Amino acid sequence: MAAAVAANPEVDPSTKSNSRQIPIVCPGHTRPLAELQFCSCDDRTFLISACHDRMPMVRDGLTGDWIGTFAGHKGAVWSCRMDPKGVLAATASGDFSVKVWDAITGAALWDFPHKHIVKCVDFDHDSKRLATGGHEGLLRIYTLPKDEPQVIPQHPTKKIAITKCNWLSDNTVLVAGKDGVIRFWDLEKPEAPVATLQVDSEVRDMEISPDETILTVAAGNKVYFFNLETKKLVHAYPMPIHFREEGGASLHPSKTKFVAGGSDLWVRVFDFETGKELETLKGHHGPIRCVRYAPDGKTYATGSEDGTIRLWKTDPE
């Protein structure tokens, strides 16, 4: 695929003709949201949220109805995941810890102490291992239920804070750094990354497409798309917002459009192939901190500094 870097002039949201949609509003959090993740299992979809209020929550992914809260962290929760089976949840926090929970009962199962703020966590595909990363600049791989982790520094001589980590395959973890480098780590050969990708700024968000072919990255004031097989840039679109503090982007499962949110109050949908802005939606009362499409692509969720989650229809009637 040929790389495309497109100019994308700012568009006045008030001029958009399709910017009216009433989303489902999900109250409950009291501080800015940090991360959202959908999980589909047994014909049901869940939505888990990480928030600065220290109280990660699980909701019904279709209705937004609250299901439960994981209580126990003493600092802001920066990252959250449910495992592919929907029976475990993991959270990474500013209290220097990662916790694994029973996703059905809400009980805390295991606590993994770190030495600094933890910014990301992810389960592997069979729910047997957990990857974590944060301000220490160390990728840690835990084999559950609990053991001494495999520890992989991001650089041999200097500390590079980790902002995101995603499990790609059984032995490959993608790690995004504050230096704008995305490193592919083979856990069986951890001496050096087996591949790297470069963006212009600190990585704020990173998402692997459901078919594991496209990597979506939000950094600086751009959204990047990389082909994970060739490791080549497919598109890089300048945005009318920036991702310097929080925000993110999510690619629709059909790979025809993507949603992005960041430094202002608007949720924007763009064409994947051209970068053209398709929709601009208003509803939040604070900057957008995180976005994710549901696995079926029919809806997407946004989390904001205003403490609310909103569920939007992909194709409103």
DOMARSE-522935 format. One record per residue: residue number from 1; x negated, y negated, z of N, C-alpha, C in turn. Coordinates in steps of 0.2 Angstrom, whole numbers. Layout:
BEGIN
 seq  n.xx  n.yy  n.zz ca.xx ca.yy ca.zz  c.xx  c.yy  c.zz
 NUM     X     Y     Z     X     Y     Z     X     Y     Z
...
***
This chain:
BEGIN
 seq  n.xx  n.yy  n.zz ca.xx ca.yy ca.zz  c.xx  c.yy  c.zz
   1    -4     6     0     0     0     0    -4    -6     0
   2    -2   -11    -4    -6   -17    -4    -4   -22     2
   3    -9   -25     5    -7   -30    10    -4   -36     8
   4     0   -39    12     4   -45    10     4   -50    16
   5     1   -56    15     1   -61    20     5   -67    17
   6    11   -67    20    16   -72    17    17   -78    21
   7    18   -84    17    19   -90    20    27   -90    23
   8    28   -92    29    35   -92    31    36   -99    35
   9    38  -104    31    40  -110    34    45  -110    39
  10    45  -114    44    50  -114    49    57  -116    46
  11    62  -112    49    68  -114    47    72  -116    52
  12    76  -122    51    80  -124    56    86  -120    58
  13    86  -117    64    91  -112    65    98  -114    64
  14   100  -121    65   106  -123    64   109  -123    57
  15   104  -122    52   106  -121    45   108  -114    43
  16   107  -109    48   108  -102    46   116  -101    46
  17   118   -98    41   126   -97    40   128   -90    44
  18   123   -86    45   125   -80    49   123   -79    56
  19   123   -85    59   119   -85    66   124   -84    72
  20   131   -82    70   136   -81    75   137   -74    77
  21   136   -72    82   137   -65    85   137   -65    92
  22   142   -62    95   143   -62   102   140   -55   105
  23   134   -55   108   131   -49   110   134   -47   117
  24   133   -41   119   134   -38   125   129   -41   130
  25   131   -44   135   127   -47   140   126   -42   146
  26   120   -41   148   118   -36   153   115   -40   159
  27   119   -42   164   115   -45   170   112   -40   175
  28   109   -43   180   107   -38   185   100   -40   187
  29    95   -42   182    89   -44   184    89   -51   186
  30    84   -53   190    84   -60   193    77   -64   190
  31    73   -61   187    67   -64   184    66   -62   177
  32    61   -65   174    60   -64   167    59   -56   165
  33    62   -54   160    60   -47   157    53   -46   155
  34    51   -40   155    44   -39   152    44   -34   147
  35    48   -29   147    48   -24   142    54   -20   142
  36    56   -17   136    62   -13   135    60    -7   131
  37    64    -1   132    63     5   128    69     9   128
  38    71    11   122    77    15   122    74    23   122
  39    79    27   124    77    34   124    84    38   123
  40    83    42   117    89    46   116    88    53   117
  41    93    56   121    92    64   122    99    66   124
  42   100    73   122   106    76   124   112    72   122
  43   112    69   116   118    65   113   119    59   117
  44   115    56   121   116    50   124   110    46   124
  45   111    39   124   105    34   123   105    30   129
  46    99    30   132    97    26   138    93    20   136
  47    93    14   140    89     9   139    86     7   146
  48    79     7   146    75     6   152    72    -1   152
  49    72    -5   157    69   -12   157    64   -13   162
  50    59   -16   161    54   -18   166    55   -26   167
  51    54   -28   173    55   -35   174    51   -38   180
  52    50   -44   180    46   -47   185    49   -47   192
  53    55   -45   192    59   -45   199    57   -39   203
  54    53   -34   200    50   -28   203    55   -23   203
  55    61   -23   200    66   -18   200    68   -16   193
  56    64   -11   190    66    -8   184    72    -5   184
  57    76    -5   179    83    -2   178    84     2   172
  58    89     6   173    91    11   167    98     9   166
  59   100     8   159   107     7   157   109    12   152
  60   115    12   151   118    15   145   116    11   139
  61   113    15   134   110    11   128   115     8   123
  62   121    11   124   127     9   119   131     3   122
  63   133     4   129   137    -1   132   133    -6   136
  64   127    -4   138   124    -9   142   125    -8   150
  65   130    -3   151   132    -2   158   126     0   162
  66   125    -3   168   120    -1   173   121     6   176
  67   116    10   176   116    16   178   112    17   185
  68   106    14   185   102    14   191    96    10   191
  69    93     9   197    87     5   198    82     9   202
  70    76     8   200    70    11   203    67     6   208
  71    68     7   214    66     3   219    59     5   223
  72    54     1   223    48     3   226    42    -1   225
  73    42    -4   219    36    -8   217    36   -15   222
  74    30   -17   223    29   -23   227    26   -29   222
  75    26   -28   216    24   -33   211    28   -33   205
  76    27   -38   200    31   -38   194    29   -31   190
  77    35   -29   187    34   -23   183    33   -25   176
  78    28   -23   173    26   -25   166    28   -20   161
  79    28   -14   162    29    -9   157    34    -3   160
  80    38     0   155    42     5   158    43    10   152
  81    44    16   154    45    21   149    49    27   152
  82    54    30   148    57    36   149    54    41   145
  83    53    47   148    49    53   144    54    55   138
  84    52    58   133    56    61   128    62    65   130
  85    61    68   135    67    73   138    72    69   142
  86    70    63   144    75    59   148    76    61   155
  87    71    64   158    71    67   165    66    63   169
  88    61    60   166    56    56   170    56    49   167
  89    54    44   172    53    37   170    46    35   173
  90    42    31   170    36    28   172    36    21   172
  91    33    17   177    33    10   177    26     8   179
  92    23     2   176    17     0   177    18    -7   180
  93    14    -9   185    16   -15   189    10   -19   191
  94    11   -25   193     6   -30   195     4   -28   203
  95     7   -23   206     5   -21   212    -1   -16   212
  96    -4   -16   206   -10   -11   205    -8    -4   205
  97    -2    -2   203     0     5   203     4     6   197
  98     5    13   196     9    16   191    13    21   195
  99    20    21   194    24    26   197    28    30   192
 100    29    36   194    33    41   190    39    43   194
 101    45    42   191    51    43   195    55    49   192
 102    60    52   196    65    56   193    70    52   190
 103    71    52   183    75    48   180    83    49   181
 104    84    55   184    91    57   185    93    54   192
 105    89    55   197    91    53   204    88    47   206
 106    83    44   203    79    38   205    74    39   210
 107    73    45   212    68    46   217    61    45   214
 108    56    42   219    49    41   217    46    48   217
 109    42    50   212    39    57   212    31    56   214
 110    28    52   210    21    51   210    19    44   210
 111    13    42   213    11    36   213     3    36   211
 112     1    32   206    -5    32   203    -8    25   205
 113   -13    25   210   -16    18   211   -21    16   206
 114   -21    10   205   -26     7   201   -30     1   204
 115   -35    -2   201   -39    -7   205   -37   -14   202
 116   -32   -15   198   -30   -21   196   -23   -21   193
 117   -21   -26   190   -14   -26   187   -14   -21   181
 118    -8   -17   181    -7   -12   176    -2   -15   171
 119    -4   -15   165     1   -19   160     5   -14   155
 120     3    -8   155     6    -3   150     6     4   153
 121    11     8   150    11    15   152    15    19   147
 122    13    25   145    17    29   140    16    36   141
 123    21    40   140    21    47   141    19    50   134
 124    15    56   134    14    59   128    20    63   125
 125    20    66   120    26    69   116    29    75   120
 126    25    78   124    28    84   128    29    83   135
 127    28    76   137    29    74   144    25    77   149
 128    19    79   147    14    82   152     8    77   154
 129     7    72   150     2    67   151     5    60   151
 130     1    56   154     3    49   155    -3    45   154
 131    -2    40   149    -8    35   148    -6    28   151
 132   -11    25   154   -10    19   157   -16    14   156
 133   -15     7   156   -20     2   155   -18    -4   157
 134   -23    -9   158   -22   -15   161   -28   -19   162
 135   -28   -24   167   -34   -29   167   -40   -26   169
 136   -41   -19   171   -47   -16   172   -51   -15   165
 137   -47   -14   160   -50   -13   154   -52    -5   153
 138   -48    -1   157   -49     6   157   -43    10   155
 139   -43    14   149   -38    18   148   -38    25   152
 140   -33    26   156   -33    32   160   -28    37   158
 141   -30    43   158   -25    48   155   -24    53   161
 142   -18    54   164   -16    58   169   -13    64   166
 143   -14    70   169   -11    76   167    -6    77   173
 144     1    77   172     6    78   177     6    85   180
 145     8    86   186    11    81   190     6    76   193
 146    -1    78   194    -5    73   197   -12    76   197
 147   -17    72   194   -24    75   195   -29    69   194
 148   -35    70   194   -40    65   193   -40    63   185
 149   -39    57   184   -38    55   177   -44    55   173
 150   -43    56   166   -49    55   161   -49    47   161
 151   -55    44   161   -56    37   161   -60    35   155
 152   -57    30   151   -61    28   145   -61    21   144
 153   -67    18   146   -68    11   145   -67     8   138
 154   -65     2   137   -63     0   130   -70    -3   127
 155   -75    -4   130   -81    -7   128   -87    -4   132
 156   -92    -2   129   -98     0   134  -101    -5   138
 157  -101   -11   137  -104   -16   141  -100   -22   143
 158   -94   -23   141   -90   -28   144   -83   -26   145
 159   -79   -29   149   -72   -27   151   -68   -31   146
 160   -63   -27   143   -58   -29   138   -52   -27   141
 161   -48   -32   144   -41   -30   146   -37   -27   141
 162   -33   -22   143   -28   -18   139   -21   -21   140
 163   -18   -23   134   -11   -26   134    -6   -21   133
 164    -7   -16   128    -2   -11   127    -6    -4   125
 165    -2     1   126    -5     8   124     1    12   122
 166     0    16   117     5    20   114     2    27   112
 167     6    32   113     3    39   112     5    40   104
 168     0    42   100     2    43    93     3    50    92
 169    -2    55    94    -2    62    93    -4    65    99
 170    -5    72    99    -6    76   105   -13    73   108
 171   -18    71   104   -24    69   107   -26    62   105
 172   -22    58   102   -24    51   100   -19    46   103
 173   -22    41   107   -19    36   110   -21    29   107
 174   -16    25   105   -18    18   102   -18    13   108
 175   -23     9   109   -24     5   114   -26    -2   111
 176   -21    -7   113   -22   -14   111   -25   -18   116
 177   -30   -22   114   -34   -26   119   -33   -34   118
 178   -35   -37   124   -35   -44   124   -39   -47   118
 179   -44   -44   116   -48   -46   110   -45   -45   103
 180   -39   -43   103   -35   -43    96   -37   -36    93
 181   -41   -32    96   -43   -25    93   -38   -20    95
 182   -36   -16    90   -32   -10    92   -36    -4    91
 183   -38     0    96   -42     6    96   -39    12    96
 184   -41    17    91   -38    24    91   -43    28    95
 185   -41    31   100   -45    35   105   -43    42   104
 186   -48    46   102   -47    54   102   -49    56   109
 187   -44    59   112   -46    61   119   -51    66   120
 188   -52    70   114   -57    75   114   -64    73   112
 189   -64    67   110   -71    64   108   -70    56   110
 190   -71    55   116   -69    48   119   -76    44   119
 191   -81    46   116   -87    42   116   -86    35   113
 192   -82    35   107   -81    28   104   -74    29   100
 193   -71    24    98   -64    24    95   -65    27    88
 194   -61    32    86   -61    35    79   -59    30    74
 195   -56    25    75   -54    19    71   -52    13    75
 196   -52     7    71   -49     1    74   -45    -3    69
 197   -41    -7    72   -37   -12    68   -38   -19    71
 198   -38   -24    67   -40   -31    70   -34   -35    68
 199   -32   -39    73   -27   -45    72   -31   -51    75
 200   -27   -57    74   -31   -63    75   -30   -66    82
 201   -26   -62    86   -25   -65    93   -24   -59    98
 202   -24   -60   104   -22   -55   109   -15   -52   107
 203   -15   -45   108    -9   -41   106    -4   -42   111
 204     2   -44   109     7   -45   114    12   -39   114
 205    13   -36   108    18   -31   108    15   -26   102
 206    17   -20   103    14   -15    99    20    -9    99
 207    22    -7    93    27    -2    92    25     3    86
 208    26     9    88    25    15    82    32    16    80
 209    33    16    73    39    18    70    41    25    72
 210    47    27    72    50    34    74    46    39    70
 211    45    38    63    42    43    59    34    43    60
 212    31    38    64    24    38    65    20    36    59
 213    23    32    55    20    29    49    18    22    49
 214    21    18    53    20    11    53    19     8    60
 215    14     4    61    13     1    67    14    -6    67
 216    19    -8    71    21   -15    72    17   -19    77
 217    14   -25    76    10   -28    81    13   -36    81
 218    14   -38    87    15   -45    88     9   -48    91
 219     6   -53    88     0   -57    91     0   -64    88
 220    -2   -68    93    -3   -75    90     4   -78    88
 221     4   -80    82    10   -82    79    12   -78    73
 222    10   -72    73    11   -67    67    14   -60    69
 223    18   -57    65    19   -50    65    16   -46    60
 224    12   -41    62     8   -37    57    11   -30    57
 225    10   -27    51    12   -20    50     7   -16    47
 226     5   -11    50    -1    -7    47     2     0    45
 227    -1     3    40     0    10    38    -4    14    43
 228    -1    19    47    -5    22    51    -9    28    48
 229    -7    30    42   -11    35    39   -17    32    35
 230   -17    27    32   -22    24    29   -26    19    33
 231   -23    17    38   -26    11    43   -27     5    39
 232   -22     4    34   -23    -3    30   -17    -7    32
 233   -18   -14    32   -13   -19    33    -8   -19    27
 234    -1   -18    29     4   -18    24     7   -25    23
 235     8   -28    29    11   -35    29     8   -39    35
 236     8   -46    34     6   -50    40    10   -56    39
 237    16   -57    43    20   -63    42    19   -68    47
 238    18   -74    46    18   -80    51    25   -81    53
 239    26   -82    59    32   -83    62    33   -90    64
 240    40   -93    65    41   -99    67    41  -100    75
 241    38   -95    78    37   -94    85    30   -92    87
 242    28   -91    93    22   -88    95    23   -83   100
 243    18   -79   101    18   -73   106    12   -74   111
 244    10   -80   112     4   -81   116     6   -79   124
 245    12   -80   126    14   -78   133    17   -71   133
 246    23   -71   130    27   -65   130    30   -65   123
 247    34   -60   122    38   -59   116    36   -53   112
 248    39   -51   106    38   -45   103    42   -44    97
 249    41   -39    93    44   -37    87    45   -30    87
 250    51   -28    83    53   -21    82    55   -20    75
 251    53   -14    72    54   -13    65    61    -8    65
 252    66   -10    61    71    -5    61    69     2    58
 253    73     7    61    71    14    59    71    15    51
 254    75    11    47    75    11    40    69     8    37
 255    65     4    41    60     0    38    61    -5    33
 256    68    -7    33    70   -13    29    70   -20    32
 257    70   -20    38    70   -26    42    67   -26    49
 258    65   -31    52    63   -31    58    65   -37    62
 259    65   -37    69    68   -42    73    62   -44    77
 260    62   -51    79    56   -54    83    59   -59    87
 261    56   -60    93    57   -65    98    51   -67   102
 262    51   -74   104    45   -76   107    46   -82   111
 263    43   -88   108    42   -94   112    48   -98   112
 264    54   -97   109    60  -101   109    66   -96   111
 265    72   -99   110    78   -96   113    81   -91   107
 266    79   -91   101    82   -88    96    79   -81    94
 267    84   -77    93    82   -70    90    83   -70    83
 268    77   -68    79    77   -68    72    76   -62    69
 269    80   -61    63    79   -54    60    76   -56    53
 270    71   -52    51    67   -54    44    68   -47    40
 271    67   -49    33    66   -43    28    59   -41    29
 272    59   -34    29    52   -31    30    48   -32    24
 273    50   -32    18    46   -32    12    44   -39    10
 274    48   -44    11    47   -51     9    45   -56    15
 275    47   -54    21    47   -59    27    52   -64    27
 276    57   -64    23    62   -69    23    66   -68    29
 277    68   -74    32    72   -74    38    80   -72    36
 278    83   -67    39    89   -65    37    95   -68    42
 279    93   -68    48    98   -70    53    94   -74    59
 280    97   -78    62    95   -82    68   101   -82    73
 281    99   -79    78   105   -78    83   103   -82    90
 282   108   -85    93   107   -89    99   112   -85   104
 283   109   -85   110   113   -82   116   109   -83   122
 284   102   -82   122    98   -82   128    97   -89   130
 285    96   -90   136    95   -97   139    87   -98   141
 286    83   -94   139    76   -94   140    72   -91   134
 287    66   -92   134    62   -88   128    63   -81   128
 288    62   -78   123    63   -71   122    57   -67   124
 289    57   -62   128    51   -59   131    50   -52   128
 290    55   -48   125    54   -42   122    60   -40   118
 291    59   -36   113    65   -34   108    63   -26   106
 292    69   -23   105    68   -16   103    75   -14    99
 293    74   -10    93    79    -7    90    81    -1    94
 294    88     1    94    90     7    96    88    13    91
 295    87    19    93    85    24    89    89    25    83
 296    95    24    83   100    25    77   100    19    73
 297    97    13    75    96     7    71   103     3    71
 298   108     5    75   114     1    74   114    -5    79
 299   110    -5    84   110   -11    88   102   -12    90
 300   101   -18    93    95   -19    96    96   -23   102
 301    91   -23   107    91   -26   113    86   -31   113
 302    87   -37   117    82   -42   118    82   -44   126
 303    77   -45   128    76   -47   135    73   -54   136
 304    75   -58   140    73   -65   140    70   -67   147
 305    67   -73   147    65   -76   153    71   -78   157
 306    77   -78   155    83   -80   158    86   -74   163
 307    82   -68   162    84   -63   167    89   -58   164
 308    92   -59   158    97   -55   155    94   -51   149
 309    98   -45   148    97   -41   142   103   -42   138
 310   102   -43   131   108   -43   127   107   -38   121
 311   113   -35   120   113   -30   115   117   -33   109
 312   114   -32   103   116   -35    97   118   -30    92
 313   123   -31    87   124   -27    82   119   -28    76
 314   117   -23    73   112   -24    67   116   -26    61
 315   122   -24    60   126   -26    55   133   -28    57
 316   134   -34    60   140   -36    63   146   -36    58
 317   152   -35    60   157   -35    55   159   -42    53
***
